[in-house]
Amino acid sequence: MKFKSVIIIFCCVVFNQHLFSQATCAGAFNLGTPTTAQACFNFTNATTGSAPCAGAGYGGSGGVTYVRFCTNATAQCINFTINQGTASGNWAVTVYSINCSTVMDAQCLGNSGAGATFNTATPTTNTFAPNTCYVARIWSANNGSFTLCTQVLPAPNDYCTSPTQISPTAQFLNNYCMTANTPTDPPAAQFCAGSLENNAWYSITTLSTCTFPCQVVITISNIVCSGGGSGFQIGYFTGACGTLTNIGCTSGSGGTVTATINNLSPNQTVLIGIDGNAGANCSYSISATNTIPLGIELLSFEATKNKGYIALNWFTTKEVNNNYFTIEKSKDASVFETVSVVSGAGNSSKNVDYLYNDNKPFDGISYYRIKQTDYDGRSKYSQMRAIEYKNETKLNFDIIPNPSNSAGYNLRFESALEEQYLVEVTDLAGKIIYSIVVNVNNSKNNISSSLHAGMYMLNIRSLTTNNLIGTKKLLISE
């Protein structure tokens, strides 16, 4: 039972305007800070200039447009997709520091007449810093109009430990925003490559009905690449990440690449590392013969920000031998912790809708994924979802009077939200002496408590998230 990969299309913000003032670094159009939702902008090349590349398709004066963009707090990978209008021919992107004094990256994207993609995951010169703005010079061989779309793209299978399952059913995937030499990656030679630039990880499990020696043929077709070549270097491995055993490799170029893995046993799992030829940024269809089908058909997996929590929703149309789901989250898309375990439907041919609310989201960007586990112990991961959450709870409170006495005291609240809070009174050692739930709506609440004379701590917690909102000292006099 495996996940069926699907493409989730985010709602896009499209600015339908032709822009003519992006002729210089200082006049660059501001794209802002891209997010996981795709945003698209229409441009007409503002000026002409030479390409940062040599060779066929890069000669003469082409169209030039300057745009400004900023990274977020963790410098997540930003993917740029160029959809052509009247502009055509080869494309190239040069990224500069904000004042255009330093070249950060320069890539010849190619894609004559077909648009191109570029991302910030594998810069050729300098690493992109968090919370920093840059200027990109976009060059096309022939002047004209085009659409530029930006989107933060977490790479779900950049790490050996989170491979994407492939099966006889072709899936349309890409290696956008993959990086090189991630933890536990084997040497490049084991991929039949001289170096690794943007390798992605996949896995297959052979059928239980196959007879040794089983043969699996991996087919990568409909390859469309920007930069580098049009093919891949592919390595096959058994064992655990960090101590992998290489059992072969191959390479190929063109619109279709195949890799044949021989001498496999029934029910054997193989990890497959695929690196873009010369750092090619590619989309493609991928499938593998004689492998276990995707038993779970995961129609969608979405993370949505709400007041005080993140809603996680996934929807299956088919389940076979499905024991449970493990919800995991991370601050850096590398080290994950378990949020909760949700029972699966076992075997089902009906639509099943799952919902879980994470009431303790990280402040900032969180990466969520779902690990699905069969009754036989096999497990696979969904694609990753990234979402930014900021604790917007604003609460001010005062203890009146303070010092108080055993007759009681008042809490005066100023809150941006109408919500229930837990008031806890503890001694200086942290032992809870008294607690009460209050409804906060910019009001004054009288608290009556029998406290002996002394110093206490008064804590306010959100009932929704259990987060500590504020603490103040409370003095009870004789």
Residue, then its C-alpha position, 0 to 999 in steps of 0.5 A: m500500500k503506497f501513496k499515489s502522487v498527485i499534483i495540487i494546484f494552488c490558487c494563483v495571484v495573477f497581475n495582468q499588467h504589462l510593465f515597461s519600467q524594469a530596464t535597470c537594477a534600480g528600477a526592478f519590479n518588486l515581486g515581494t517575498p514568494t510563498t508556497a502559493q504561486a503568484c504570476f506576473n505579466f511583463t513586456n521586456a523593458t530593454t535589450g541586452s546581451a546574454p550572460c551565456a555563450g553558444a548557439g541561441y545566446g548571440g545578439s541583443g535579446g530582451v531584458t527585464y529586472v525583478r526584485f525578490c526577497t527570501n523568507a526567514t529560512a531562505q527556502c527554495i524559490n522556483f521561477t517558471i517562465n511562461q512565454g507570450t511573444a518573447s521566445g528563444n533561449w532564456a537566461v537568469t542572472v541574480y545579483s545582490i540588491n544593488c547589483s554589485t555582486v553576482m549571486d547566480a548565473q544560469c543559461l536555461g535554454n528551452s528555445g521556444a518553450g519557456a524555462t524554470f529556475n530556482t535558488a536551491t543550487p546557486t552557481t556562485n553564492t548562497f542565498a541568505p535568509n530575509t535578504c532581497y536580490v535582483a534577477r535579470i531575466w534575458s530572452a533571445n527574442n524581445g516580447s511579453f512573458t509571464l513569470c510565476t514564483q513559488v516556494l517549493p519544499a523538496p519532499n524527496d531531497y533526502c534519502t530518508s524520504p523517498t517518493q514511491i514509484s510504481p507501474t503507474a506513471q507519475f508526473l514529478n520534477n526535481y525542482c529545488m533539489t540540492a546536492n550532497t544532502p546527508t547520507d548521499p553516496p558518492a557521485a560515482q555511484f550515480c554514474a556521475g562526476s558530481l551531484e547537483n540536484n539529486a532526488w530520491y525514489s524507491i520501489t518494492t518488487l512484487s511478491t509474485c516475481t521469481f528470482p532473478c526479478q527485473v525492474v525497468i524504470t522509465i523516465s519520459n516526457i522530460v522537459c529540462s532547463g539548464g544543464g542537459s536533458g537527461f539523468q544519472i541514476g544510482y540503485f541502492t539497497g540497505a539503510c540511508g547512510t550505509l547504502t550498498n550500490i548495486g548499479c547505475t546508469s545514465g542517459s539523455g534525451g526525451t526518454v531515459t530507461a534504467t534496468i535493475n536485475n537480480l532482485s528478490p521478491n518483496q525487495t525494496v530498492l532506493i533510487g537516486i536520480d541526479g539531473n544531467a549537469g544540474a538540469n532542472c526537469s519535469y518528467s513522468i516516471s514509472a517502474t515495472n514489476t513493482i507493487p502498485l500504489g495501494i493508497e490513492l491519496l487525492s490531496f494533502e493540505a495544511t491550512k492556517n486557522k486561529g490558534y492551530i493548523a488544520l491538516n486534511w488528507f483524502t484517499t479514494k482507495e486503501v489496501n492493507n492500511n494500518y495507520f498514518t503518522i503525522e510529522k512536522s519539522k522546522d527545517a524540512s530535515v529533522f521531524e517529530t511525531v505530531s499524532v498517529v491516526s488509524g487508517a481504514g484498512n481496506s477500503s474502496k470508498n472515499v475517506d476524508y481525514l482531518y487533524n488539527d495541530n494545536k501546537p504549531f511552530d511559530g514561523i514555518s512548519y513542514y508537514r508530511i504523512k507517513q503511511t504504514d501497512y499492517d506488514g510494517r512497510s511505510k511510505y511518505s506523502q509529499m511535504r507541505a510547508i505553511e507559515y504560522k504566526n502567533e497573533t494572540k495579543l493579550n495584555f493584563d493587569i492585576i488590580p490591586n497588586p499587592s492584593n489580599s485574601a479577599g481577592y483581586n481583579l484581572r483587567f484584560e485588553s485582548a485582540l481576540e475574544e477567547q477563553y484563557l486558563v488563569e493559574v496561580t502557582d507558588l514560587a516552586g511552580k506548584i499550582i495553587y489555584s486555577i480558573v477559566v475566564n472568558v476574555n473580551n476586553s473586560k474586568n474579571n474579579i478573581s476570588s481566592s483564598l491565598h495566604a500572605g506571600m509571593y505567587m506567580l500568575n500565569i495566563r494560558s490559551l485554552t486553544t493551544n495551551n501556550l503560555i501567554g503571560t506571567k506576572k508576580l502576585l503579592i498577597s499581603e496580610 
